[in-house]
Amino acid sequence: MSSRIIIKNLPKHYSEERFREHFSTKGEVTDARLMYNAQGDFRRFGYIGYRTEKEAKAALRYFNDTFIDTSKIVVEEARPYGDAALPRP
């Protein structure tokens, strides 16, 4: 496992500042990124990077299937771009 996690089903109007602050309760956040499409619309998922793999695992266990506002979020291990284990359409 890497020290990055992916968070899916985020609320529509969620800021990167609030995103970073929320997930920093379980460790030192090194990077936070919300994903947007080419038109600038929020795709309702983002990535959080932690200092260590141990912090990322703790955050994954703690935050998975919890709520942010009224959205139930899903937290998973982030996989590298082009990974063979990623589901293909």
MOVENVEN-V936522 format. One record per pair of residues at least 4 apart in sequence whose ideal C-beta (glycine too) atoms are under 8 Angstrom apart, sorted by the first residue. I is the first residue (numbers start at 1). GAP is how many residues later the second one is. If there is no record, write none. Layout:
BEGIN
I GAP
I GAP
END
This chain:
BEGIN
1 52
1 55
1 56
1 76
2 51
2 54
2 75
2 76
2 78
3 27
3 46
3 47
3 48
3 49
3 50
3 52
3 53
4 43
4 44
4 45
4 46
4 52
4 73
4 74
5 42
5 43
5 45
5 51
5 54
5 55
5 70
5 71
5 72
5 73
6 39
6 40
6 41
6 69
6 70
6 71
6 72
7 12
7 16
7 38
7 39
7 40
7 41
7 56
7 66
7 67
7 68
8 36
8 37
8 65
8 66
8 67
8 68
9 35
9 36
9 62
9 63
9 64
9 65
10 4
10 9
10 24
10 32
10 34
10 35
10 36
10 58
10 61
10 63
11 33
11 57
11 58
11 59
11 60
12 30
12 32
13 29
14 4
14 5
14 20
14 28
14 54
15 4
16 4
16 16
16 17
16 18
16 30
17 4
18 4
19 4
19 13
19 15
19 27
19 29
20 4
20 9
20 12
20 28
22 46
23 6
23 9
23 25
23 36
23 40
24 4
24 5
26 24
26 29
26 32
26 33
26 36
26 37
27 23
27 24
27 25
27 28
27 29
27 31
27 32
28 22
28 23
28 27
29 19
29 20
29 21
30 19
30 20
30 21
31 16
31 17
31 18
32 14
32 15
32 16
32 17
33 13
33 14
34 8
34 11
34 12
35 7
35 8
35 10
35 11
35 12
36 4
36 5
36 6
36 7
37 4
37 6
47 31
48 11
49 7
50 5
50 6
50 9
51 4
52 4
53 4
54 4
55 4
56 4
56 21
57 4
58 4
59 4
59 16
60 4
60 15
60 16
60 17
62 4
63 10
63 12
64 9
64 10
64 11
64 12
65 7
65 8
65 9
66 6
66 7
67 4
67 5
67 6
68 5
79 4
79 6
79 7
82 4
END
